[in-house]
Structure formats: C-alpha cells, structure tokens
Amino acid sequence: MSEHVFNVTLHYPGPWGFRLAGGVDFNQPLSISRITPGGKGAVANILPNDVVLRIDGEDAMHMTHLDAQNKIKNCVGDLSLTLTRFDFIILTFPGLELRIHESAEKKEFEPNR
C-alpha cells in the first residue's frame, strides 16, 4: 500500500472547513470525515479519509476524538496538520477483502483472500 504524508497550514481564524472521525476512544485513527465545499480545508486539498498524524506538531495517533476536537477548536493561530493519504482503501468483510484503487479512472476491485 502506498501512502503520501504531507503538511497543510490553515490560516487563522476558523472555521477550518472539515470534520473529524475516529480517535483512540473509537479504536480508529483520526481521519477527515467531511470537507466543506469552498472552505479552508477544501482550498488546502484536504480530502475525506485523509488520516491525521499530527495537530500543531502534537502526535494525534493517541488522541481521543474530543482531545483532537479541543486542540483544533482552541487553536489561537494558524492550524498546522500533518496528514497521510493512501492510494487505495481496503474494505474488509467476513471472508473477503476489497481494495478500491483511488487513482484508477474506473474503480477497480481486487478480491484478496
């Protein structure tokens, strides 16, 4: 699986133009669940399913959802995010794993057993 790690800086003040999902309390990495069209997140090319690695330089991989929300909400300057984006998404069902390639013109499904 190929991944792309990148940094974005959103200029103060908010709203920042994205919503979060996940956190250690949900047993999922923090990720972007929604982007506001035309918002700061969209302008910075943040996409749904991007995984949040750092928020203002602080490791986000061990943050609860609420801790991450508060860190972002209480930001008093530009907001710096380190994100990662994978070139495909893996969906797992009992007895079946599907890989959906993001870069393909047509969505390709590769069953992996």
N, CA, C and O atoms as a GROMACS GRO file, in nm:
protein
  452
    1MET      N    1   0.085  -0.116   0.000
    1MET     CA    2   0.000   0.000   0.000
    1MET      C    3   0.090   0.123   0.000
    1MET      O    4   0.184   0.132   0.080
    2SER      N    5   0.063   0.215  -0.088
    2SER     CA    6   0.141   0.338  -0.098
    2SER      C    7   0.071   0.449  -0.020
    2SER      O    8  -0.051   0.462  -0.025
    3GLU      N    9   0.151   0.529   0.051
    3GLU     CA   10   0.094   0.640   0.124
    3GLU      C   11   0.171   0.766   0.095
    3GLU      O   12   0.288   0.763   0.058
    4HIS      N   13   0.104   0.878   0.112
    4HIS     CA   14   0.162   1.009   0.088
    4HIS      C   15   0.142   1.091   0.215
    4HIS      O   16   0.029   1.118   0.254
    5VAL      N   17   0.253   1.132   0.281
    5VAL     CA   18   0.246   1.214   0.401
    5VAL      C   19   0.271   1.359   0.360
    5VAL      O   20   0.365   1.387   0.286
    6PHE      N   21   0.187   1.450   0.409
    6PHE     CA   22   0.201   1.590   0.372
    6PHE      C   23   0.152   1.680   0.484
    6PHE      O   24   0.076   1.639   0.572
    7ASN      N   25   0.197   1.805   0.480
    7ASN     CA   26   0.159   1.905   0.580
    7ASN      C   27   0.072   2.012   0.515
    7ASN      O   28   0.093   2.049   0.400
    8VAL      N   29  -0.025   2.059   0.590
    8VAL     CA   30  -0.106   2.173   0.546
    8VAL      C   31  -0.113   2.274   0.660
    8VAL      O   32  -0.112   2.237   0.777
    9THR      N   33  -0.120   2.401   0.623
    9THR     CA   34  -0.139   2.507   0.720
    9THR      C   35  -0.265   2.582   0.682
    9THR      O   36  -0.276   2.636   0.571
   10LEU      N   37  -0.360   2.586   0.774
   10LEU     CA   38  -0.485   2.660   0.753
   10LEU      C   39  -0.473   2.790   0.831
   10LEU      O   40  -0.441   2.790   0.950
   11HIS      N   41  -0.500   2.901   0.765
   11HIS     CA   42  -0.479   3.032   0.826
   11HIS      C   43  -0.593   3.070   0.920
   11HIS      O   44  -0.711   3.056   0.888
   12TYR      N   45  -0.552   3.119   1.036
   12TYR     CA   46  -0.642   3.165   1.141
   12TYR      C   47  -0.726   3.281   1.089
   12TYR      O   48  -0.675   3.361   1.012
   13PRO      N   49  -0.851   3.293   1.128
   13PRO     CA   50  -0.927   3.212   1.224
   13PRO      C   51  -1.007   3.102   1.153
   13PRO      O   52  -1.015   3.099   1.030
   14GLY      N   53  -1.067   3.013   1.233
   14GLY     CA   54  -1.159   2.915   1.180
   14GLY      C   55  -1.285   2.986   1.133
   14GLY      O   56  -1.293   3.108   1.147
   15PRO      N   57  -1.381   2.916   1.078
   15PRO     CA   58  -1.390   2.769   1.072
   15PRO      C   59  -1.289   2.712   0.973
   15PRO      O   60  -1.248   2.776   0.876
   16TRP      N   61  -1.250   2.588   1.003
   16TRP     CA   62  -1.142   2.523   0.929
   16TRP      C   63  -1.191   2.447   0.807
   16TRP      O   64  -1.112   2.417   0.718
   17GLY      N   65  -1.320   2.416   0.801
   17GLY     CA   66  -1.375   2.355   0.681
   17GLY      C   67  -1.364   2.205   0.671
   17GLY      O   68  -1.363   2.150   0.561
   18PHE      N   69  -1.356   2.135   0.786
   18PHE     CA   70  -1.354   1.988   0.783
   18PHE      C   71  -1.412   1.935   0.912
   18PHE      O   72  -1.424   2.005   1.012
   19ARG      N   73  -1.449   1.806   0.907
   19ARG     CA   74  -1.495   1.734   1.026
   19ARG      C   75  -1.408   1.613   1.048
   19ARG      O   76  -1.356   1.552   0.954
   20LEU      N   77  -1.393   1.579   1.176
   20LEU     CA   78  -1.311   1.464   1.214
   20LEU      C   79  -1.397   1.341   1.243
   20LEU      O   80  -1.515   1.352   1.276
   21ALA      N   81  -1.335   1.226   1.228
   21ALA     CA   82  -1.393   1.099   1.272
   21ALA      C   83  -1.283   1.022   1.343
   21ALA      O   84  -1.164   1.049   1.324
   22GLY      N   85  -1.322   0.926   1.424
   22GLY     CA   86  -1.227   0.836   1.488
   22GLY      C   87  -1.162   0.894   1.612
   22GLY      O   88  -1.208   0.993   1.668
   23GLY      N   89  -1.054   0.830   1.653
   23GLY     CA   90  -0.982   0.861   1.776
   23GLY      C   91  -0.959   0.732   1.851
   23GLY      O   92  -1.024   0.631   1.824
   24VAL      N   93  -0.865   0.735   1.948
   24VAL     CA   94  -0.836   0.611   2.020
   24VAL      C   95  -0.957   0.558   2.095
   24VAL      O   96  -0.968   0.438   2.116
   25ASP      N   97  -1.047   0.647   2.134
   25ASP     CA   98  -1.168   0.602   2.204
   25ASP      C   99  -1.264   0.528   2.111
   25ASP      O  100  -1.357   0.462   2.158
   26PHE      N  101  -1.244   0.540   1.979
   26PHE     CA  102  -1.324   0.467   1.880
   26PHE      C  103  -1.244   0.352   1.817
   26PHE      O  104  -1.292   0.285   1.726
   27ASN      N  105  -1.121   0.331   1.867
   27ASN     CA  106  -1.032   0.228   1.811
   27ASN      C  107  -1.008   0.248   1.661
   27ASN      O  108  -0.995   0.151   1.586
   28GLN      N  109  -1.003   0.375   1.619
   28GLN     CA  110  -0.977   0.410   1.480
   28GLN      C  111  -0.884   0.530   1.476
   28GLN      O  112  -0.886   0.612   1.568
   29PRO      N  113  -0.803   0.540   1.372
   29PRO     CA  114  -0.719   0.660   1.362
   29PRO      C  115  -0.808   0.782   1.337
   29PRO      O  116  -0.915   0.771   1.278
   30LEU      N  117  -0.761   0.898   1.382
   30LEU     CA  118  -0.832   1.022   1.350
   30LEU      C  119  -0.826   1.042   1.199
   30LEU      O  120  -0.720   1.028   1.138
   31SER      N  121  -0.938   1.075   1.141
   31SER     CA  122  -0.940   1.096   0.996
   31SER      C  123  -1.039   1.208   0.963
   31SER      O  124  -1.120   1.248   1.047
   32ILE      N  125  -1.030   1.254   0.842
   32ILE     CA  126  -1.120   1.358   0.793
   32ILE      C  127  -1.246   1.288   0.742
   32ILE      O  128  -1.239   1.200   0.656
   33SER      N  129  -1.362   1.326   0.796
   33SER     CA  130  -1.486   1.261   0.754
   33SER      C  131  -1.562   1.344   0.652
   33SER      O  132  -1.637   1.290   0.570
   34ARG      N  133  -1.544   1.477   0.656
   34ARG     CA  134  -1.621   1.563   0.565
   34ARG      C  135  -1.543   1.691   0.541
   34ARG      O  136  -1.474   1.741   0.630
   35ILE      N  137  -1.554   1.743   0.419
   35ILE     CA  138  -1.493   1.870   0.381
   35ILE      C  139  -1.604   1.966   0.341
   35ILE      O  140  -1.696   1.929   0.268
   36THR      N  141  -1.595   2.089   0.389
   36THR     CA  142  -1.691   2.192   0.350
   36THR      C  143  -1.650   2.246   0.213
   36THR      O  144  -1.540   2.300   0.198
   37PRO      N  145  -1.738   2.234   0.112
   37PRO     CA  146  -1.702   2.285  -0.021
   37PRO      C  147  -1.665   2.434  -0.013
   37PRO      O  148  -1.739   2.514   0.043
   38GLY      N  149  -1.552   2.468  -0.071
   38GLY     CA  150  -1.505   2.606  -0.071
   38GLY      C  151  -1.441   2.652   0.058
   38GLY      O  152  -1.393   2.765   0.066
   39GLY      N  153  -1.440   2.567   0.161
   39GLY     CA  154  -1.383   2.603   0.290
   39GLY      C  155  -1.231   2.593   0.290
   39GLY      O  156  -1.170   2.554   0.190
   40LYS      N  157  -1.171   2.628   0.402
   40LYS     CA  158  -1.024   2.628   0.413
   40LYS      C  159  -0.965   2.489   0.390
   40LYS      O  160  -0.860   2.476   0.328
   41GLY      N  161  -1.032   2.386   0.439
   41GLY     CA  162  -0.984   2.250   0.417
   41GLY      C  163  -0.985   2.211   0.270
   41GLY      O  164  -0.891   2.148   0.221
   42ALA      N  165  -1.091   2.249   0.198
   42ALA     CA  166  -1.101   2.219   0.055
   42ALA      C  167  -0.994   2.294  -0.023
   42ALA      O  168  -0.933   2.238  -0.114
   43VAL      N  169  -0.972   2.420   0.011
   43VAL     CA  170  -0.870   2.501  -0.057
   43VAL      C  171  -0.731   2.441  -0.036
   43VAL      O  172  -0.646   2.449  -0.124
   44ALA      N  173  -0.708   2.381   0.081
   44ALA     CA  174  -0.578   2.319   0.112
   44ALA      C  175  -0.567   2.176   0.057
   44ALA      O  176  -0.467   2.108   0.081
   45ASN      N  177  -0.669   2.132  -0.018
   45ASN     CA  178  -0.670   1.999  -0.079
   45ASN      C  179  -0.675   1.886   0.023
   45ASN      O  180  -0.621   1.778  -0.003
   46ILE      N  181  -0.738   1.909   0.137
   46ILE     CA  182  -0.766   1.801   0.231
   46ILE      C  183  -0.884   1.723   0.177
   46ILE      O  184  -0.979   1.782   0.125
   47LEU      N  185  -0.879   1.591   0.187
   47LEU     CA  186  -0.986   1.506   0.134
   47LEU      C  187  -1.043   1.416   0.243
   47LEU      O  188  -0.974   1.384   0.340
   48PRO      N  189  -1.169   1.375   0.227
   48PRO     CA  190  -1.223   1.275   0.319
   48PRO      C  191  -1.135   1.150   0.318
   48PRO      O  192  -1.082   1.111   0.214
   49ASN      N  193  -1.120   1.090   0.432
   49ASN     CA  194  -1.039   0.970   0.456
   49ASN      C  195  -0.891   0.999   0.475
   49ASN      O  196  -0.814   0.906   0.503
   50ASP      N  197  -0.847   1.124   0.461
   50ASP     CA  198  -0.710   1.156   0.499
   50ASP      C  199  -0.696   1.128   0.648
   50ASP      O  200  -0.786   1.160   0.727
   51VAL      N  201  -0.585   1.068   0.688
   51VAL     CA  202  -0.561   1.034   0.828
   51VAL      C  203  -0.476   1.144   0.891
   51VAL      O  204  -0.376   1.188   0.834
   52VAL      N  205  -0.516   1.188   1.011
   52VAL     CA  206  -0.448   1.296   1.082
   52VAL      C  207  -0.337   1.236   1.168
   52VAL      O  208  -0.364   1.160   1.261
   53LEU      N  209  -0.213   1.271   1.136
   53LEU     CA  210  -0.098   1.221   1.211
   53LEU      C  211  -0.056   1.316   1.322
   53LEU      O  212  -0.021   1.273   1.432
   54ARG      N  213  -0.060   1.448   1.293
   54ARG     CA  214  -0.019   1.550   1.390
   54ARG      C  215  -0.111   1.670   1.380
   54ARG      O  216  -0.156   1.707   1.272
   55ILE      N  217  -0.138   1.731   1.496
   55ILE     CA  218  -0.214   1.856   1.504
   55ILE      C  219  -0.126   1.956   1.574
   55ILE      O  220  -0.090   1.937   1.691
   56ASP      N  221  -0.089   2.063   1.504
   56ASP     CA  222   0.003   2.165   1.556
   56ASP      C  223   0.128   2.102   1.618
   56ASP      O  224   0.173   2.142   1.725
   57GLY      N  225   0.182   2.002   1.548
   57GLY     CA  226   0.306   1.938   1.591
   57GLY      C  227   0.291   1.830   1.695
   57GLY      O  228   0.388   1.762   1.727
   58GLU      N  229   0.171   1.812   1.748
   58GLU     CA  230   0.147   1.710   1.851
   58GLU      C  231   0.095   1.581   1.788
   58GLU      O  232   0.005   1.584   1.704
   59ASP      N  233   0.152   1.468   1.830
   59ASP     CA  234   0.112   1.338   1.778
   59ASP      C  235  -0.037   1.317   1.802
   59ASP      O  236  -0.084   1.323   1.916
   60ALA      N  237  -0.111   1.294   1.694
   60ALA     CA  238  -0.256   1.274   1.703
   60ALA      C  239  -0.296   1.128   1.707
   60ALA      O  240  -0.413   1.096   1.725
   61MET      N  241  -0.200   1.038   1.690
   61MET     CA  242  -0.232   0.896   1.682
   61MET      C  243  -0.283   0.839   1.814
   61MET      O  244  -0.344   0.732   1.816
   62HIS      N  245  -0.258   0.909   1.925
   62HIS     CA  246  -0.302   0.860   2.056
   62HIS      C  247  -0.406   0.954   2.119
   62HIS      O  248  -0.433   0.944   2.238
   63MET      N  249  -0.463   1.043   2.039
   63MET     CA  250  -0.564   1.136   2.090
   63MET      C  251  -0.703   1.075   2.084
   63MET      O  252  -0.735   0.999   1.993
   64THR      N  253  -0.784   1.110   2.183
   64THR     CA  254  -0.926   1.077   2.173
   64THR      C  255  -0.989   1.176   2.076
   64THR      O  256  -0.929   1.277   2.040
   65HIS      N  257  -1.109   1.145   2.033
   65HIS     CA  258  -1.181   1.233   1.941
   65HIS      C  259  -1.198   1.371   2.005
   65HIS      O  260  -1.175   1.473   1.939
   66LEU      N  261  -1.239   1.374   2.131
   66LEU     CA  262  -1.262   1.501   2.200
   66LEU      C  263  -1.132   1.580   2.218
   66LEU      O  264  -1.132   1.702   2.201
   67ASP      N  265  -1.023   1.512   2.251
   67ASP     CA  266  -0.894   1.582   2.264
   67ASP      C  267  -0.854   1.649   2.133
   67ASP      O  268  -0.808   1.763   2.133
   68ALA      N  269  -0.872   1.578   2.022
   68ALA     CA  270  -0.838   1.634   1.891
   68ALA      C  271  -0.928   1.752   1.857
   68ALA      O  272  -0.882   1.856   1.809
   69GLN      N  273  -1.057   1.737   1.883
   69GLN     CA  274  -1.151   1.848   1.858
   69GLN      C  275  -1.112   1.970   1.940
   69GLN      O  276  -1.110   2.082   1.888
   70ASN      N  277  -1.081   1.950   2.066
   70ASN     CA  278  -1.044   2.063   2.153
   70ASN      C  279  -0.913   2.127   2.109
   70ASN      O  280  -0.899   2.250   2.112
   71LYS      N  281  -0.816   2.046   2.068
   71LYS     CA  282  -0.688   2.100   2.020
   71LYS      C  283  -0.712   2.192   1.900
   71LYS      O  284  -0.651   2.298   1.889
   72ILE      N  285  -0.800   2.149   1.810
   72ILE     CA  286  -0.830   2.228   1.690
   72ILE      C  287  -0.915   2.350   1.727
   72ILE      O  288  -0.887   2.462   1.682
   73LYS      N  289  -1.016   2.330   1.808
   73LYS     CA  290  -1.107   2.439   1.845
   73LYS      C  291  -1.036   2.549   1.923
   73LYS      O  292  -1.069   2.666   1.907
   74ASN      N  293  -0.940   2.513   2.007
   74ASN     CA  294  -0.870   2.610   2.091
   74ASN      C  295  -0.747   2.672   2.023
   74ASN      O  296  -0.670   2.744   2.086
   75CYS      N  297  -0.729   2.644   1.895
   75CYS     CA  298  -0.616   2.700   1.821
   75CYS      C  299  -0.629   2.852   1.816
   75CYS      O  300  -0.734   2.905   1.781
   76VAL      N  301  -0.520   2.922   1.851
   76VAL     CA  302  -0.522   3.069   1.855
   76VAL      C  303  -0.434   3.129   1.744
   76VAL      O  304  -0.405   3.249   1.747
   77GLY      N  305  -0.393   3.050   1.650
   77GLY     CA  306  -0.314   3.096   1.536
   77GLY      C  307  -0.344   3.004   1.419
   77GLY      O  308  -0.446   2.934   1.418
   78ASP      N  309  -0.255   3.003   1.321
   78ASP     CA  310  -0.272   2.912   1.209
   78ASP      C  311  -0.273   2.768   1.259
   78ASP      O  312  -0.206   2.735   1.357
   79LEU      N  313  -0.349   2.683   1.191
   79LEU     CA  314  -0.361   2.542   1.228
   79LEU      C  315  -0.274   2.460   1.135
   79LEU      O  316  -0.291   2.464   1.013
   80SER      N  317  -0.181   2.385   1.192
   80SER     CA  318  -0.091   2.300   1.115
   80SER      C  319  -0.133   2.154   1.133
   80SER      O  320  -0.148   2.107   1.245
   81LEU      N  321  -0.151   2.085   1.022
   81LEU     CA  322  -0.188   1.944   1.024
   81LEU      C  323  -0.088   1.864   0.941
   81LEU      O  324  -0.046   1.907   0.834
   82THR      N  325  -0.050   1.748   0.992
   82THR     CA  326   0.024   1.650   0.913
   82THR      C  327  -0.073   1.537   0.884
   82THR      O  328  -0.130   1.478   0.976
   83LEU      N  329  -0.091   1.508   0.757
   83LEU     CA  330  -0.190   1.411   0.712
   83LEU      C  331  -0.123   1.304   0.628
   83LEU      O  332  -0.012   1.323   0.578
   84THR      N  333  -0.189   1.192   0.614
   84THR     CA  334  -0.144   1.090   0.521
   84THR      C  335  -0.262   1.047   0.436
   84THR      O  336  -0.377   1.044   0.481
   85ARG      N  337  -0.230   1.013   0.314
   85ARG     CA  338  -0.333   0.971   0.218
   85ARG      C  339  -0.282   0.844   0.150
   85ARG      O  340  -0.168   0.839   0.104
   86PHE      N  341  -0.365   0.743   0.143
   86PHE     CA  342  -0.330   0.616   0.080
   86PHE      C  343  -0.384   0.612  -0.061
   86PHE      O  344  -0.484   0.679  -0.092
   87ASP      N  345  -0.320   0.535  -0.149
   87ASP     CA  346  -0.366   0.530  -0.287
   87ASP      C  347  -0.480   0.430  -0.309
   87ASP      O  348  -0.535   0.421  -0.419
   88PHE      N  349  -0.516   0.358  -0.205
   88PHE     CA  350  -0.637   0.276  -0.213
   88PHE      C  351  -0.693   0.254  -0.073
   88PHE      O  352  -0.624   0.269   0.028
   89ILE      N  353  -0.820   0.219  -0.072
   89ILE     CA  354  -0.892   0.194   0.053
   89ILE      C  355  -0.917   0.044   0.062
   89ILE      O  356  -0.952  -0.019  -0.038
   90ILE      N  357  -0.899  -0.012   0.180
   90ILE     CA  358  -0.925  -0.154   0.199
   90ILE      C  359  -1.055  -0.169   0.278
   90ILE      O  360  -1.070  -0.115   0.388
   91LEU      N  361  -1.148  -0.241   0.220
   91LEU     CA  362  -1.274  -0.274   0.288
   91LEU      C  363  -1.269  -0.422   0.322
   91LEU      O  364  -1.244  -0.506   0.235
   92THR      N  365  -1.292  -0.455   0.446
   92THR     CA  366  -1.286  -0.594   0.489
   92THR      C  367  -1.424  -0.641   0.534
   92THR      O  368  -1.490  -0.577   0.616
   93PHE      N  369  -1.465  -0.752   0.479
   93PHE     CA  370  -1.589  -0.818   0.516
   93PHE      C  371  -1.553  -0.959   0.558
   93PHE      O  372  -1.446  -1.008   0.520
   94PRO      N  373  -1.637  -1.026   0.635
   94PRO     CA  374  -1.602  -1.164   0.674
   94PRO      C  375  -1.570  -1.249   0.551
   94PRO      O  376  -1.656  -1.270   0.465
   95GLY      N  377  -1.447  -1.299   0.544
   95GLY     CA  378  -1.405  -1.385   0.435
   95GLY      C  379  -1.367  -1.314   0.307
   95GLY      O  380  -1.337  -1.380   0.207
   96LEU      N  381  -1.367  -1.179   0.305
   96LEU     CA  382  -1.338  -1.107   0.181
   96LEU      C  383  -1.273  -0.973   0.213
   96LEU      O  384  -1.314  -0.903   0.306
   97GLU      N  385  -1.171  -0.938   0.135
   97GLU     CA  386  -1.108  -0.807   0.147
   97GLU      C  387  -1.109  -0.742   0.008
   97GLU      O  388  -1.063  -0.804  -0.088
   98LEU      N  389  -1.161  -0.619  -0.003
   98LEU     CA  390  -1.165  -0.548  -0.130
   98LEU      C  391  -1.071  -0.429  -0.123
   98LEU      O  392  -1.068  -0.357  -0.024
   99ARG      N  393  -0.993  -0.409  -0.230
   99ARG     CA  394  -0.908  -0.291  -0.240
   99ARG      C  395  -0.966  -0.202  -0.349
   99ARG      O  396  -0.981  -0.245  -0.463
  100ILE      N  397  -0.997  -0.080  -0.313
  100ILE     CA  398  -1.052   0.016  -0.409
  100ILE      C  399  -0.940   0.115  -0.441
  100ILE      O  400  -0.897   0.191  -0.354
  101HIS      N  401  -0.895   0.113  -0.564
  101HIS     CA  402  -0.784   0.198  -0.605
  101HIS      C  403  -0.834   0.340  -0.632
  101HIS      O  404  -0.919   0.361  -0.719
  102GLU      N  405  -0.781   0.436  -0.556
  102GLU     CA  406  -0.822   0.575  -0.567
  102GLU      C  407  -0.779   0.637  -0.700
  102GLU      O  408  -0.850   0.722  -0.754
  103SER      N  409  -0.665   0.596  -0.753
  103SER     CA  410  -0.609   0.661  -0.871
  103SER      C  411  -0.666   0.607  -1.003
  103SER      O  412  -0.639   0.664  -1.108
  104ALA      N  413  -0.741   0.501  -0.998
  104ALA     CA  414  -0.794   0.442  -1.120
  104ALA      C  415  -0.907   0.527  -1.176
  104ALA      O  416  -0.987   0.583  -1.100
  105GLU      N  417  -0.915   0.537  -1.311
  105GLU     CA  418  -1.027   0.610  -1.371
  105GLU      C  419  -1.157   0.540  -1.334
  105GLU      O  420  -1.252   0.602  -1.288
  106LYS      N  421  -1.158   0.411  -1.354
  106LYS     CA  422  -1.270   0.330  -1.307
  106LYS      C  423  -1.226   0.270  -1.176
  106LYS      O  424  -1.109   0.237  -1.158
  107LYS      N  425  -1.318   0.255  -1.084
  107LYS     CA  426  -1.283   0.191  -0.958
  107LYS      C  427  -1.260   0.042  -0.984
  107LYS      O  428  -1.347  -0.027  -1.036
  108GLU      N  429  -1.140  -0.006  -0.947
  108GLU     CA  430  -1.105  -0.145  -0.966
  108GLU      C  431  -1.123  -0.219  -0.834
  108GLU      O  432  -1.084  -0.168  -0.728
  109PHE      N  433  -1.179  -0.334  -0.838
  109PHE     CA  434  -1.195  -0.415  -0.720
  109PHE      C  435  -1.106  -0.537  -0.730
  109PHE      O  436  -1.116  -0.613  -0.826
  110GLU      N  437  -1.020  -0.556  -0.631
  110GLU     CA  438  -0.931  -0.670  -0.627
  110GLU      C  439  -0.962  -0.756  -0.506
  110GLU      O  440  -0.923  -0.721  -0.395
  111PRO      N  441  -1.031  -0.866  -0.524
  111PRO     CA  442  -1.053  -0.952  -0.409
  111PRO      C  443  -0.920  -1.008  -0.359
  111PRO      O  444  -0.838  -1.054  -0.439
  112ASN      N  445  -0.899  -1.006  -0.232
  112ASN     CA  446  -0.778  -1.060  -0.168
  112ASN      C  447  -0.823  -1.166  -0.070
  112ASN      O  448  -0.902  -1.136   0.020
  113ARG      N  449  -0.777  -1.285  -0.083
  113ARG     CA  450  -0.820  -1.391   0.008
  113ARG      C  451  -0.704  -1.444   0.085
  113ARG      O  452  -0.721  -1.534   0.167
   0.00000   0.00000   0.00000
